[in-house]
Each structure stands twice: as structure tokens, then as C-alpha cells.
Amino acid sequence: SAGLVGISDGVNYTNIDLIMKTCKSNGFLLKPSRPAFTLERNFDPDDNLDGGVITSTYGIIGEGYRYYYIMVANLKKEYTIEYSDIVTVLPSTQTYLYEFHSINTTLQLFDKTHSLYIEKDQTCSNMNK
């Protein structure tokens, strides 16, 4: 969410290995470059998600590498995510989608002509360039 992070484990119950997955060794918090937002077209009454949620964000790493993250939850019907729903700055290279929600991970092209089809009850996807 890009918000504050607080560790609330009880005394002597902190899992240091787990906590260190959220930051660099110097304590710098790993977070997206902007908070996750609901897709703009989800506010259209004709594009009802019926209680489902689709959000996206991105993180900029190094010079020009923008990693997009798409989170899908409680989707009760099929849905198609268009490239323009997610990518606000056009990359200079092709963009691919890597799905990590399932056992059978896949890498597929995701651009202006290749949309992302989400089946109902599908969970999360991670898109990076």
C-alpha cells in the first residue's frame, strides 16, 4: 500500500527472517512507487465486478524498469483487463505478464493487442517488463 509498516509481534515472537523479506538489509522498506489503485473503469456502473476487486500498482527499479502488479480478489465473473487499464507510461520494450497465482506459471505477452483474461475465482497476477 506504500503506507507505514509496524511490527506488532509479541516480545520474543518476532520472525526476523519473515520481517526482513519486507526490506533491504539496511532497513529500507520495499514498497511500490505508488499505492495500489482500483482500475478506473471499475467505477463505471456498467462494468460491475459484483463485489470483486482489481487493483494495480507499480514499482520503479533502476533506470527504466517498471514492474506492474495486479491484484485480483473475489472475482465472481470473467473479466478482461486491457493494457490501458494498467500501463500509464508506455514502455520502450515489450511488456509480459507473469502469473504466479497458480501451480502452472505462465509468461504471456501483454500489450495494446493482447489483453489479460481473468477467469472467475482467479486470484493474483504479477506483470513486469
Accessible surface in RSA format (square Angstrom, percent):
REM  Atomic radii and reference values for relative SASA: ProtOr
REM  Chains: A
REM  Algorithm: Lee & Richards
REM  Probe-radius: 1.40
REM  Slices: 20
REM RES _ NUM      All-atoms   Total-Side   Main-Chain    Non-polar    All polar
REM                ABS   REL    ABS   REL    ABS   REL    ABS   REL    ABS   REL
RES SER A   1   110.60  93.5  67.88  90.6  42.71  98.4  49.50 105.4  61.09  85.6
RES ALA A   2    31.35  28.8  10.85  16.7  20.51  46.6  12.19  17.2  19.17  50.8
RES GLY A   3    37.13  45.8   0.00   N/A  37.13  45.8  31.80  87.3   5.33  11.9
RES LEU A   4   189.07 105.3 156.47 111.9  32.60  81.9 158.85 111.6  30.22  81.3
RES VAL A   5    93.51  61.5  58.22  52.7  35.30  85.1  61.74  53.6  31.77  86.2
RES GLY A   6    69.67  85.9   0.00   N/A  69.67  85.9  36.44 100.0  33.23  74.4
RES ILE A   7   104.73  59.6  67.94  50.6  36.79  88.7  71.94  51.8  32.79  89.0
RES SER A   8   111.03  93.8  76.65 102.3  34.38  79.2  48.76 103.8  62.27  87.2
RES ASP A   9    72.60  50.9  46.63  46.4  25.97  61.4   6.51  15.3  66.10  65.9
RES GLY A  10    41.85  51.6   0.00   N/A  41.85  51.6  32.43  89.0   9.42  21.1
RES VAL A  11   129.98  85.5 112.37 101.7  17.61  42.4 119.85 104.1  10.13  27.5
RES ASN A  12   146.08 100.7 102.60  99.2  43.48 104.7  36.73  88.4 109.34 105.7
RES TYR A  13   175.92  82.1 152.66  86.9  23.26  60.5 110.81  83.3  65.11  80.3
RES THR A  14    55.72  39.6  33.74  34.2  21.98  52.4  18.36  24.7  37.36  56.5
RES ASN A  15    79.63  54.9  72.30  69.9   7.34  17.7  26.27  63.2  53.36  51.6
RES ILE A  16   109.41  62.3 105.93  78.9   3.48   8.4 105.93  76.3   3.48   9.5
RES ASP A  17   113.93  79.8 107.64 107.1   6.29  14.9  28.87  68.0  85.06  84.8
RES LEU A  18   108.93  60.7 106.11  75.9   2.82   7.1 107.32  75.4   1.61   4.3
RES ILE A  19    32.96  18.8  30.77  22.9   2.19   5.3  32.96  23.7   0.00   0.0
RES MET A  20    77.49  40.1  68.75  45.5   8.74  20.8  48.92  41.6  28.57  37.9
RES LYS A  21   155.17  75.7 128.31  78.7  26.86  63.9  83.53  75.2  71.63  76.3
RES THR A  22    61.36  43.6  56.97  57.8   4.38  10.4  56.31  75.6   5.05   7.6
RES CYS A  23    19.69  14.9  12.51  13.9   7.18  16.9   2.36   6.0  17.33  18.7
RES LYS A  24   110.40  53.9 103.36  63.4   7.04  16.8  57.53  51.8  52.87  56.3
RES SER A  25   115.39  97.5  81.62 108.9  33.77  77.8  48.72 103.7  66.67  93.4
RES ASN A  26   122.68  84.6  81.04  78.3  41.63 100.2  45.60 109.8  77.07  74.5
RES GLY A  27    49.71  61.3   0.00   N/A  49.71  61.3  27.52  75.5  22.19  49.7
RES PHE A  28   124.17  62.1 115.34  71.4   8.83  23.0 123.13  74.7   1.04   3.0
RES LEU A  29    48.30  26.9  43.88  31.4   4.42  11.1  43.88  30.8   4.42  11.9
RES LEU A  30    94.39  52.6  76.44  54.7  17.95  45.1  78.29  55.0  16.10  43.3
RES LYS A  31   118.63  57.9  83.64  51.3  34.99  83.3  47.19  42.5  71.44  76.1
RES PRO A  32    31.47  22.9  23.11  21.1   8.36  30.4  26.76  22.1   4.71  29.3
RES SER A  33    62.64  52.9  22.91  30.6  39.73  91.5  21.43  45.6  41.21  57.7
RES ARG A  34    66.16  27.8  64.37  32.8   1.79   4.3  30.09  41.1  36.07  21.9
RES PRO A  35    62.63  45.6  62.63  57.1   0.00   0.0  62.63  51.7   0.00   0.0
RES ALA A  36    48.72  44.8  27.75  42.8  20.97  47.7  27.75  39.1  20.97  55.6
RES PHE A  37   105.91  53.0 102.05  63.2   3.86  10.0 105.09  63.7   0.81   2.3
RES THR A  38    53.22  37.9  40.13  40.7  13.09  31.2  15.31  20.6  37.92  57.3
RES LEU A  39     3.81   2.1   1.03   0.7   2.78   7.0   3.81   2.7   0.00   0.0
RES GLU A  40   152.78  87.7 141.80 107.3  10.98  26.1  57.60 111.4  95.18  77.7
RES ARG A  41    74.56  31.3  68.39  34.9   6.17  14.7  47.33  64.7  27.23  16.5
RES ASN A  42    24.08  16.6   4.47   4.3  19.61  47.2   4.47  10.7  19.61  19.0
RES PHE A  43   155.04  77.6 127.99  79.3  27.05  70.4 133.48  80.9  21.56  61.7
RES ASP A  44    64.74  45.4  57.11  56.8   7.63  18.0  18.92  44.5  45.82  45.7
RES PRO A  45   119.38  87.0  93.27  85.0  26.12  94.9 105.20  86.9  14.19  88.2
RES ASP A  46   136.93  95.9 101.53 101.1  35.40  83.7  32.14  75.6 104.80 104.5
RES ASP A  47    25.85  18.1  24.73  24.6   1.12   2.7   9.15  21.5  16.70  16.7
RES ASN A  48    85.83  59.2  80.65  77.9   5.18  12.5  22.87  55.0  62.96  60.9
RES LEU A  49    13.29   7.4   9.51   6.8   3.78   9.5   9.51   6.7   3.78  10.2
RES ASP A  50    81.78  57.3  75.50  75.2   6.27  14.8  16.39  38.6  65.39  65.2
RES GLY A  51    60.38  74.5   0.00   N/A  60.38  74.5  36.02  98.8  24.37  54.6
RES GLY A  52    10.84  13.4   0.00   N/A  10.84  13.4   0.00   0.0  10.84  24.3
RES VAL A  53    58.57  38.5  56.79  51.4   1.78   4.3  58.57  50.9   0.00   0.0
RES ILE A  54     0.00   0.0   0.00   0.0   0.00   0.0   0.00   0.0   0.00   0.0
RES THR A  55    20.41  14.5  20.39  20.7   0.02   0.1  16.48  22.1   3.93   5.9
RES SER A  56     5.27   4.5   4.02   5.4   1.25   2.9   1.49   3.2   3.78   5.3
RES THR A  57    14.44  10.3  13.43  13.6   1.01   2.4  14.44  19.4   0.00   0.0
RES TYR A  58    37.84  17.7  37.84  21.5   0.00   0.0   6.17   4.6  31.67  39.0
RES GLY A  59     8.91  11.0   0.00   N/A   8.91  11.0   8.91  24.4   0.00   0.0
RES ILE A  60    87.48  49.8  62.78  46.8  24.70  59.5  62.78  45.2  24.70  67.0
RES ILE A  61   102.65  58.4  99.64  74.2   3.01   7.3 102.49  73.8   0.16   0.4
RES GLY A  62    63.17  77.9   0.00   N/A  63.17  77.9  38.81 106.5  24.36  54.6
RES GLU A  63   166.58  95.6 143.86 108.8  22.72  54.1  62.89 121.6 103.69  84.7
RES GLY A  64    50.46  62.2   0.00   N/A  50.46  62.2  39.39 108.1  11.07  24.8
RES TYR A  65   120.42  56.2 120.38  68.5   0.04   0.1  72.19  54.3  48.22  59.4
RES ARG A  66    42.91  18.0  42.52  21.7   0.39   0.9  10.39  14.2  32.52  19.7
RES TYR A  67    61.72  28.8  61.72  35.1   0.00   0.0  24.22  18.2  37.50  46.2
RES TYR A  68     4.63   2.2   4.63   2.6   0.00   0.0   4.38   3.3   0.25   0.3
RES TYR A  69    88.68  41.4  87.66  49.9   1.02   2.7  58.41  43.9  30.27  37.3
RES ILE A  70     3.66   2.1   0.00   0.0   3.66   8.8   0.60   0.4   3.06   8.3
RES MET A  71    76.07  39.4  75.22  49.8   0.84   2.0  66.02  56.1  10.05  13.3
RES VAL A  72     1.59   1.0   0.82   0.7   0.77   1.9   0.82   0.7   0.77   2.1
RES ALA A  73    29.62  27.2  27.08  41.8   2.54   5.8  29.62  41.7   0.00   0.0
RES ASN A  74   102.96  71.0  83.92  81.1  19.04  45.8  17.56  42.3  85.40  82.5
RES LEU A  75     0.13   0.1   0.00   0.0   0.13   0.3   0.00   0.0   0.13   0.4
RES LYS A  76   113.53  55.4  96.43  59.2  17.10  40.7  76.47  68.8  37.06  39.5
RES LYS A  77    81.00  39.5  79.97  49.1   1.03   2.5  49.09  44.2  31.92  34.0
RES GLU A  78    88.65  50.9  76.35  57.8  12.31  29.3  23.09  44.7  65.56  53.5
RES TYR A  79    12.55   5.9   7.30   4.2   5.25  13.7  12.43   9.3   0.12   0.1
RES THR A  80    51.66  36.7  46.25  46.9   5.41  12.9  26.00  34.9  25.66  38.8
RES ILE A  81     0.00   0.0   0.00   0.0   0.00   0.0   0.00   0.0   0.00   0.0
RES GLU A  82    67.78  38.9  67.78  51.3   0.00   0.0  26.82  51.9  40.96  33.4
RES TYR A  83    16.85   7.9  14.69   8.4   2.16   5.6   8.33   6.3   8.52  10.5
RES SER A  84    92.07  77.8  69.42  92.7  22.65  52.2  49.33 105.0  42.74  59.9
RES ASP A  85    31.85  22.3  11.38  11.3  20.48  48.4   5.98  14.1  25.87  25.8
RES ILE A  86     4.38   2.5   0.06   0.0   4.33  10.4   0.17   0.1   4.21  11.4
RES VAL A  87     9.09   6.0   0.03   0.0   9.06  21.8   0.03   0.0   9.06  24.6
RES THR A  88   105.56  75.1  70.63  71.6  34.94  83.3  67.33  90.4  38.23  57.8
RES VAL A  89    79.41  52.3  74.62  67.6   4.79  11.5  78.04  67.8   1.37   3.7
RES LEU A  90   113.58  63.3  90.78  64.9  22.80  57.3  90.78  63.8  22.80  61.3
RES PRO A  91    33.53  24.4   8.67   7.9  24.85  90.3  16.05  13.2  17.48 108.6
RES SER A  92   110.79  93.6  65.68  87.7  45.11 103.9  58.21 124.0  52.58  73.7
RES THR A  93    82.50  58.7  68.35  69.3  14.14  33.7  74.07  99.5   8.43  12.7
RES GLN A  94   104.97  58.7  91.63  67.0  13.34  31.8  37.95  80.8  67.02  50.8
RES THR A  95     1.45   1.0   0.57   0.6   0.88   2.1   0.06   0.1   1.39   2.1
RES TYR A  96    80.91  37.8  80.79  46.0   0.13   0.3  53.67  40.3  27.24  33.6
RES LEU A  97     0.00   0.0   0.00   0.0   0.00   0.0   0.00   0.0   0.00   0.0
RES TYR A  98    82.87  38.7  82.81  47.1   0.05   0.1  54.10  40.7  28.77  35.5
RES GLU A  99    21.94  12.6  21.94  16.6   0.00   0.0   1.88   3.6  20.06  16.4
RES PHE A 100   106.30  53.2  88.62  54.9  17.68  46.0  88.63  53.7  17.67  50.6
RES HIS A 101    56.42  30.8  20.81  14.5  35.61  91.1  21.46  22.1  34.96  40.7
RES SER A 102    45.42  38.4  30.52  40.7  14.89  34.3  32.65  69.5  12.77  17.9
RES ILE A 103   171.81  97.8 143.88 107.2  27.93  67.3 150.87 108.6  20.94  56.8
RES ASN A 104   120.59  83.2 110.21 106.5  10.38  25.0  32.68  78.7  87.91  85.0
RES THR A 105    67.13  47.7  43.79  44.4  23.33  55.6  16.21  21.8  50.92  77.0
RES THR A 106    64.90  46.2  57.30  58.1   7.60  18.1  62.91  84.5   2.00   3.0
RES LEU A 107   119.21  66.4  87.60  62.7  31.62  79.5  87.60  61.5  31.62  85.1
RES GLN A 108    60.61  33.9  54.25  39.6   6.36  15.1  28.71  61.1  31.90  24.2
RES LEU A 109    47.53  26.5  37.92  27.1   9.62  24.2  37.92  26.6   9.62  25.9
RES PHE A 110     0.00   0.0   0.00   0.0   0.00   0.0   0.00   0.0   0.00   0.0
RES ASP A 111    33.24  23.3  32.58  32.4   0.66   1.6  17.15  40.4  16.09  16.0
RES LYS A 112   149.85  73.1 120.81  74.1  29.05  69.2  78.78  70.9  71.07  75.7
RES THR A 113   116.16  82.6  82.30  83.4  33.86  80.7  79.79 107.2  36.37  55.0
RES HIS A 114    81.82  44.7  77.30  53.7   4.52  11.6  54.10  55.8  27.71  32.2
RES SER A 115    43.34  36.6  24.19  32.3  19.15  44.1  11.80  25.1  31.53  44.2
RES LEU A 116     1.68   0.9   1.68   1.2   0.00   0.0   1.68   1.2   0.00   0.0
RES TYR A 117   118.28  55.2 105.66  60.1  12.62  32.8  86.18  64.8  32.10  39.6
RES ILE A 118     0.67   0.4   0.67   0.5   0.00   0.0   0.67   0.5   0.00   0.0
RES GLU A 119   103.24  59.3 103.24  78.1   0.00   0.0  19.49  37.7  83.75  68.4
RES LYS A 120   110.12  53.7  99.72  61.2  10.41  24.8  44.09  39.7  66.03  70.3
RES ASP A 121   106.47  74.6  82.75  82.4  23.72  56.1  34.07  80.2  72.40  72.2
RES GLN A 122    29.87  16.7  20.24  14.8   9.63  22.9  18.28  38.9  11.59   8.8
RES THR A 123    72.52  51.6  71.82  72.8   0.69   1.7  63.24  84.9   9.28  14.0
RES CYS A 124    36.70  27.8  35.86  40.0   0.85   2.0   5.28  13.4  31.43  33.9
RES SER A 125     2.48   2.1   0.86   1.2   1.61   3.7   0.00   0.0   2.48   3.5
RES ASN A 126    23.74  16.4  23.74  22.9   0.00   0.0   0.01   0.0  23.73  22.9
RES MET A 127     0.00   0.0   0.00   0.0   0.00   0.0   0.00   0.0   0.00   0.0
RES ASN A 128    38.69  26.7  38.54  37.2   0.15   0.4   0.26   0.6  38.44  37.2
RES LYS A 129    49.86  24.3  20.90  12.8  28.96  69.0  22.44  20.2  27.41  29.2
END  Absolute sums over single chains surface
CHAIN  1 A     8865.3       6976.2       1889.1       5149.6       3715.7
END  Absolute sums over all chains
TOTAL          8865.3       6976.2       1889.1       5149.6       3715.7
